[in-house]
Amino acid sequence: MRAPSPAALRARLGRWLFRVGPPEAAPIVLVQRRVFVLPTRAGLAFAAALLVMMLAAINYNLSLGYALVFLLAGVAVASIVHAFRNLLHLSLRPGRAEPVFAGDEAHFPLLVSNARMARRPALRGRARGATVAFELPAGDVVELMLACPTDRRGRLPLGQVVIETTFPLGLIRAWSVVRPDAECLVYPAPERDAPALPQAASHDAGQRRGDAGNDDFAGLRAHQFADSPRHVAWKVVARGGPLLTKQFSGLGGGQVSLDWDALPGHLDTEQRLRRLAAWVLAAEARGLRFALNLPDAQGVADTGAAHAHACLRRLALFGLPASRHE
């Protein structure tokens, strides 16, 4: 029998210790049994220093030494209560995460409420490697924005979120683990330097209206100083790409069909999805009427941003199991 991996053991221990199972319905309230406290490294060093001071006071029979040790120990014990109360009865509610492209950061909003009429300082939220420091005014609500990296298309659940504090002295860490019911839809990353859109189907297709036609999007090229700002591919720039200019073929308008089966046979599934994503963006940027045809379903031709996002959603979820929300 194969022994479980260390990661699986840690996950099993976490589920048992923190009682974190499937995603929790909002609001999530940090009640007493959900808040844990342990000393930090500074706290352990502080305890070791107190032990040495206690041994010195005993060895030299120093009354003031005893008083100092007990005073500092009392301060440390009081910090346990303050750290615990800094998290107690916080309420968390996830917001809606906007879809992103694979490789970009997914931003998960998390609303943290403080019903108590006392300020909650020096708090931190952690999830998927992202850490956000914040504080809560008395009786107020703060929105955390957890920026998590993405590397593949599909649904990205937020997963476990750790809310922690080392207030007031940094000697004690109080924390709680929650699992909000939140996920982000990750679109396939558009193919760089994708070929021009397929030719639009129309009655006058192939008849050019002019040599410098500005009708149908034909691709991207390197930006030149004399290019009009209206033709700059600003969406590519916003994603951190180079400055490119849109080219137009000058063909008459019509309906563009983005067909899975029409793509070259050497492309694998992910490469096909990336090319189709690039074509969807190009068609939406030009305002063309287009349909997306995938092996699982034929698309309906339409235009506009809502149609483009619906097509990108189909590409993101292609071949993946359905969510429990669907």
Protein Blocks (a to p, Z undefined) as FASTA:
>chain_A
ZZddfklmmmmmmmmmnopacdddddddddfklpccdddfklmmmmmmmmmmmmmmmmno
paklmmmmmmmmmmmmmmmmmmmmmmgopacdddddddddehiacddddddddfbfcdce
hiaddeehiacdddddehiacddddddddfbecjddebjaddddfbfnlpaccddddddd
ddddddddddehiacddddddfkgoiafbfklckbccbdcdddfklcfklpcfklmmnop
acdddddehiacddddddfklpcfkbcfklmmmmmmmmmmmmmmnopacddddfkbccdd
dedjklmmmmmmmmmmgoiacdfkZZ
